[in-house]
Amino acid sequence: MTEPSGGVSLFLFRLIPPRPDFAQTMTPAEQQAMSAHQEYWGRLLAEGRVVVYGPVADPEGVWGMGVLRAADRAEVLAIAERDPSITAGVNTFDVLEIMGGTTG
């Protein structure tokens, strides 16, 4: 396992849906926002900024998770605020630093 280098840390991005059954009850507008969200995160992955991302099968309701490499929390907040599902007002989010995180 390796630690991020060059002053880069790992951060957990949690995408918070508007309701517990969101994955099953999305409106057409919400589906469009989520499609753009997936494209956005796919680009971040291709750029090497994202280590992993995807939906989490929480019994309380599905939510989204991403692990990002960034210099600081402000950089991740800026990325999160540009997420199409956030700009569309569909979802909210949390960003937390992974203290001393390593990747394989």
C-alpha angles and dihedrals in degrees: 000000000000134000120231110265138211097041092307120141133188122247134190115226114197117195109208116204122215094246138013094250094045094122090058100037106042116150119226090260091051091048089053091050091049092049089054088045091056092049090049093051091044089058091048089052092049089050090054094243093113123059096189138343140175147111120308118221097225113171087224091057137308117276134175128254133191133173113209136188112225143149093241146345091269090063091052092046089054091050091047094048090055093053106121092227089056096045089049090056093240101117140020127210149207127213121202130175117240100225112226091348121179132197131210 
